Amino acid sequence: MPKAKPENVKISNDTYTRYFSENVKAKEVTETIEKALAYYFANVENE
């Protein structure tokens, strides 16, 4: 079975600027989102 192609996701400018400043690099944004999702799913599964 072929691997599913991941979809790109966009977030609103309001959400982005709420959590990230203008000078943050894309790599840092990606790492932060990955950590936040890992934390979220680890805690949701335990509820």
Phi and psi in degrees as GROMACS dihedral restraints (atoms count N, CA, C in turn):
[ dihedral_restraints ]
;  ai    aj    ak    al  type     phi  dphi    fc
    3     4     5     6     1   -68.2    20    10
    4     5     6     7     1   149.7    20    10
    6     7     8     9     1   -69.7    20    10
    7     8     9    10     1   140.0    20    10
    9    10    11    12     1   -70.2    20    10
   10    11    12    13     1   137.8    20    10
   12    13    14    15     1   -79.1    20    10
   13    14    15    16     1   125.8    20    10
   15    16    17    18     1   -66.6    20    10
   16    17    18    19     1   148.1    20    10
   18    19    20    21     1   -97.3    20    10
   19    20    21    22     1   147.3    20    10
   21    22    23    24     1   -79.7    20    10
   22    23    24    25     1   143.4    20    10
   24    25    26    27     1  -124.3    20    10
   25    26    27    28     1   137.6    20    10
   27    28    29    30     1  -111.3    20    10
   28    29    30    31     1   143.6    20    10
   30    31    32    33     1  -115.4    20    10
   31    32    33    34     1   155.2    20    10
   33    34    35    36     1   -68.1    20    10
   34    35    36    37     1   156.6    20    10
   36    37    38    39     1   -61.2    20    10
   37    38    39    40     1   -37.0    20    10
   39    40    41    42     1   -61.0    20    10
   40    41    42    43     1   -44.8    20    10
   42    43    44    45     1   -65.3    20    10
   43    44    45    46     1   -44.8    20    10
   45    46    47    48     1   -59.5    20    10
   46    47    48    49     1   -49.5    20    10
   48    49    50    51     1   -72.8    20    10
   49    50    51    52     1   -18.3    20    10
   51    52    53    54     1   -67.6    20    10
   52    53    54    55     1   -33.4    20    10
   54    55    56    57     1  -111.4    20    10
   55    56    57    58     1   -17.9    20    10
   57    58    59    60     1  -131.6    20    10
   58    59    60    61     1   141.0    20    10
   60    61    62    63     1   -86.0    20    10
   61    62    63    64     1   171.8    20    10
   63    64    65    66     1   -63.0    20    10
   64    65    66    67     1   -32.4    20    10
   66    67    68    69     1   -91.6    20    10
   67    68    69    70     1    11.7    20    10
   69    70    71    72     1   -79.8    20    10
   70    71    72    73     1   133.7    20    10
   72    73    74    75     1   -78.3    20    10
   73    74    75    76     1   152.0    20    10
   75    76    77    78     1   -56.5    20    10
   76    77    78    79     1   -38.0    20    10
   78    79    80    81     1   -61.9    20    10
   79    80    81    82     1   -41.4    20    10
   81    82    83    84     1   -67.6    20    10
   82    83    84    85     1   -38.4    20    10
   84    85    86    87     1   -62.0    20    10
   85    86    87    88     1   -47.0    20    10
   87    88    89    90     1   -60.0    20    10
   88    89    90    91     1   -45.6    20    10
   90    91    92    93     1   -62.4    20    10
   91    92    93    94     1   -41.2    20    10
   93    94    95    96     1   -64.5    20    10
   94    95    96    97     1   -44.1    20    10
   96    97    98    99     1   -65.2    20    10
   97    98    99   100     1   -40.9    20    10
   99   100   101   102     1   -61.1    20    10
  100   101   102   103     1   -44.0    20    10
  102   103   104   105     1   -64.7    20    10
  103   104   105   106     1   -42.1    20    10
  105   106   107   108     1   -64.1    20    10
  106   107   108   109     1   -41.5    20    10
  108   109   110   111     1   -67.0    20    10
  109   110   111   112     1   -40.6    20    10
  111   112   113   114     1   -60.9    20    10
  112   113   114   115     1   -44.3    20    10
  114   115   116   117     1   -63.1    20    10
  115   116   117   118     1   -45.6    20    10
  117   118   119   120     1   -59.3    20    10
  118   119   120   121     1   -52.2    20    10
  120   121   122   123     1   -69.2    20    10
  121   122   123   124     1   -30.6    20    10
  123   124   125   126     1   -66.2    20    10
  124   125   126   127     1   -34.9    20    10
  126   127   128   129     1   -85.8    20    10
  127   128   129   130     1   -30.7    20    10
  129   130   131   132     1   -68.1    20    10
  130   131   132   133     1   -38.5    20    10
  132   133   134   135     1   -66.0    20    10
  133   134   135   136     1   -25.2    20    10
  135   136   137   138     1   -86.8    20    10
  136   137   138   139     1    -4.5    20    10
